[in-house]
Amino acid sequence: MSAYYEIRHTVGFEETNLVGNVYYVNYLRWQGRCREMFLKDKAPGVLAQLRDDLKLFTLKVECDFFAEITSFEELSVRMRLEELTQTQIQFSFDYLRIDGEQENLVARGRQRIACMRGPNTATVPARVPEELRLALVPYAEGPAAARALAAQVPPGGPVGTGRVL
């Protein structure tokens, strides 16, 4: 299994419904939080680009649920790179309940984003920033994908030649 970027979370009352289990929309919020913290920790220069004209549009989000979780349970959200094209990134997410040394998969999700640039009235697709491509290399699913991704982004060099991974 490939490396993953992880955030830990303790479920709060505000994230549950009247029955006491986690309301489904929170799983999607945790995907976004994991992605944001990845940028902060691994590609901080991209945050500056987001303040300028880079936009990360979420194209698709999905989540499959396997078990319920409730308030005050410890959760690990683990993100991996599933696919990278010239302008889009697809992540996979595993949600695990952590109980001491035991981990149980409670949900699995995906998120596809597109990189765009320009003013809101004239936004166009843009290449995934090089810093972000480099930061994603260790999190690619499978060794072949990681090697292909690393080959696309030589340190300090241009970002690929239009090939799609």
BELVEN-V20705 format. One record per residue. N is the residue number from 1. RES is the residue in one small letter. SS is DSSP state (H for helix, E for strand, - for the rest). PHI is phi as a letter, one per 30 degrees, with the letter a starting at -180 (none if undefined). OMEGA is omega in radians with two decimals (none if undefined). Layout:
n:N res:RES ss:SS phi:PHI omega:OMEGA
n:N res:RES ss:SS phi:PHI omega:OMEGA
This chain:
n:1 res:m ss:- phi:none omega:-3.11
n:2 res:s ss:- phi:d omega:3.07
n:3 res:a ss:- phi:d omega:-3.13
n:4 res:y ss:- phi:b omega:2.98
n:5 res:y ss:E phi:c omega:-3.01
n:6 res:e ss:E phi:b omega:2.87
n:7 res:i ss:E phi:b omega:3.07
n:8 res:r ss:E phi:c omega:-3.09
n:9 res:h ss:E phi:b omega:2.98
n:10 res:t ss:E phi:c omega:-3.09
n:11 res:v ss:- phi:d omega:3.11
n:12 res:g ss:- phi:c omega:3.13
n:13 res:f ss:H phi:e omega:-3.07
n:14 res:e ss:H phi:d omega:-3.13
n:15 res:e ss:H phi:c omega:-3.11
n:16 res:t ss:E phi:c omega:3.10
n:17 res:n ss:- phi:c omega:-3.09
n:18 res:l ss:- phi:d omega:3.14
n:19 res:v ss:- phi:d omega:3.09
n:20 res:g ss:- phi:j omega:3.09
n:21 res:n ss:E phi:c omega:-3.08
n:22 res:v ss:E phi:d omega:3.09
n:23 res:y ss:- phi:d omega:-2.95
n:24 res:y ss:- phi:e omega:-3.07
n:25 res:v ss:H phi:d omega:3.13
n:26 res:n ss:H phi:d omega:3.07
n:27 res:y ss:H phi:d omega:3.11
n:28 res:l ss:H phi:d omega:3.08
n:29 res:r ss:H phi:d omega:-3.12
n:30 res:w ss:H phi:d omega:3.03
n:31 res:q ss:H phi:d omega:3.13
n:32 res:g ss:H phi:d omega:3.12
n:33 res:r ss:H phi:d omega:3.13
n:34 res:c ss:H phi:d omega:3.11
n:35 res:r ss:H phi:d omega:3.13
n:36 res:e ss:H phi:d omega:-3.12
n:37 res:m ss:H phi:d omega:3.04
n:38 res:f ss:H phi:e omega:3.12
n:39 res:l ss:H phi:d omega:-3.13
n:40 res:k ss:H phi:d omega:-3.06
n:41 res:d ss:H phi:d omega:-2.94
n:42 res:k ss:H phi:c omega:-3.12
n:43 res:a ss:- phi:b omega:-3.06
n:44 res:p ss:H phi:d omega:3.10
n:45 res:g ss:H phi:d omega:3.12
n:46 res:v ss:H phi:d omega:3.10
n:47 res:l ss:H phi:d omega:3.08
n:48 res:a ss:H phi:d omega:3.11
n:49 res:q ss:H phi:d omega:3.10
n:50 res:l ss:H phi:d omega:3.08
n:51 res:r ss:H phi:d omega:3.13
n:52 res:d ss:- phi:d omega:-3.10
n:53 res:d ss:- phi:b omega:3.09
n:54 res:l ss:E phi:d omega:3.07
n:55 res:k ss:E phi:b omega:3.05
n:56 res:l ss:E phi:c omega:-3.14
n:57 res:f ss:E phi:d omega:3.05
n:58 res:t ss:E phi:d omega:-3.11
n:59 res:l ss:E phi:c omega:-3.06
n:60 res:k ss:E phi:a omega:3.08
n:61 res:v ss:E phi:b omega:3.06
n:62 res:e ss:E phi:b omega:3.12
n:63 res:c ss:E phi:a omega:3.06
n:64 res:d ss:E phi:c omega:-3.07
n:65 res:f ss:E phi:c omega:-3.11
n:66 res:f ss:- phi:c omega:-3.13
n:67 res:a ss:- phi:a omega:3.12
n:68 res:e ss:- phi:d omega:3.00
n:69 res:i ss:- phi:b omega:-3.05
n:70 res:t ss:E phi:b omega:-3.10
n:71 res:s ss:- phi:e omega:3.06
n:72 res:f ss:- phi:i omega:3.00
n:73 res:e ss:- phi:d omega:3.12
n:74 res:e ss:E phi:d omega:-3.07
n:75 res:l ss:E phi:b omega:2.99
n:76 res:s ss:E phi:c omega:3.06
n:77 res:v ss:E phi:c omega:-3.05
n:78 res:r ss:E phi:c omega:-3.07
n:79 res:m ss:E phi:c omega:3.05
n:80 res:r ss:E phi:b omega:3.02
n:81 res:l ss:E phi:d omega:3.13
n:82 res:e ss:E phi:c omega:-3.12
n:83 res:e ss:E phi:a omega:3.09
n:84 res:l ss:E phi:b omega:3.04
n:85 res:t ss:- phi:c omega:-3.14
n:86 res:q ss:- phi:d omega:-3.03
n:87 res:t ss:- phi:b omega:-3.07
n:88 res:q ss:E phi:b omega:3.12
n:89 res:i ss:E phi:b omega:3.01
n:90 res:q ss:E phi:b omega:3.11
n:91 res:f ss:E phi:c omega:2.92
n:92 res:s ss:E phi:c omega:-3.11
n:93 res:f ss:E phi:b omega:2.97
n:94 res:d ss:E phi:c omega:3.09
n:95 res:y ss:E phi:c omega:-3.10
n:96 res:l ss:E phi:b omega:3.00
n:97 res:r ss:E phi:d omega:-3.13
n:98 res:i ss:E phi:c omega:3.12
n:99 res:d ss:E phi:b omega:-3.05
n:100 res:g ss:- phi:i omega:3.12
n:101 res:e ss:- phi:c omega:-3.08
n:102 res:q ss:E phi:c omega:3.09
n:103 res:e ss:E phi:b omega:3.11
n:104 res:n ss:E phi:b omega:3.11
n:105 res:l ss:E phi:d omega:-3.13
n:106 res:v ss:E phi:c omega:3.12
n:107 res:a ss:E phi:a omega:3.08
n:108 res:r ss:E phi:b omega:-3.10
n:109 res:g ss:E phi:b omega:3.09
n:110 res:r ss:E phi:b omega:3.06
n:111 res:q ss:E phi:b omega:3.10
n:112 res:r ss:E phi:c omega:-3.14
n:113 res:i ss:E phi:b omega:3.08
n:114 res:a ss:E phi:c omega:3.05
n:115 res:c ss:E phi:d omega:-3.13
n:116 res:m ss:E phi:b omega:3.07
n:117 res:r ss:E phi:b omega:3.07
n:118 res:g ss:- phi:j omega:3.12
n:119 res:p ss:- phi:d omega:-3.08
n:120 res:n ss:- phi:e omega:-3.13
n:121 res:t ss:- phi:d omega:-3.11
n:122 res:a ss:- phi:b omega:-3.12
n:123 res:t ss:- phi:d omega:-3.13
n:124 res:v ss:E phi:b omega:3.10
n:125 res:p ss:E phi:e omega:-3.14
n:126 res:a ss:- phi:b omega:3.10
n:127 res:r ss:- phi:d omega:3.03
n:128 res:v ss:- phi:d omega:-3.11
n:129 res:p ss:- phi:e omega:-3.10
n:130 res:e ss:H phi:e omega:3.14
n:131 res:e ss:H phi:e omega:3.12
n:132 res:l ss:H phi:d omega:3.07
n:133 res:r ss:H phi:e omega:-3.14
n:134 res:l ss:H phi:d omega:-3.12
n:135 res:a ss:H phi:d omega:-3.10
n:136 res:l ss:H phi:d omega:-3.05
n:137 res:v ss:H phi:e omega:-3.09
n:138 res:p ss:H phi:d omega:-3.03
n:139 res:y ss:H phi:c omega:3.13
n:140 res:a ss:E phi:d omega:3.13
n:141 res:e ss:- phi:d omega:3.10
n:142 res:g ss:- phi:i omega:-3.10
n:143 res:p ss:H phi:d omega:-3.14
n:144 res:a ss:H phi:d omega:3.12
n:145 res:a ss:H phi:d omega:3.14
n:146 res:a ss:H phi:d omega:3.12
n:147 res:r ss:H phi:d omega:3.13
n:148 res:a ss:H phi:d omega:3.12
n:149 res:l ss:H phi:d omega:3.14
n:150 res:a ss:H phi:d omega:3.13
n:151 res:a ss:H phi:d omega:3.14
n:152 res:q ss:H phi:d omega:-3.02
n:153 res:v ss:E phi:b omega:3.08
n:154 res:p ss:- phi:d omega:-3.11
n:155 res:p ss:- phi:e omega:3.10
n:156 res:g ss:- phi:i omega:-3.08
n:157 res:g ss:- phi:c omega:3.13
n:158 res:p ss:- phi:d omega:-3.10
n:159 res:v ss:E phi:c omega:2.99
n:160 res:g ss:- phi:i omega:-3.08
n:161 res:t ss:- phi:b omega:3.14
n:162 res:g ss:- phi:j omega:3.09
n:163 res:r ss:- phi:d omega:3.12
n:164 res:v ss:- phi:c omega:3.07
n:165 res:l ss:- phi:d omega:none
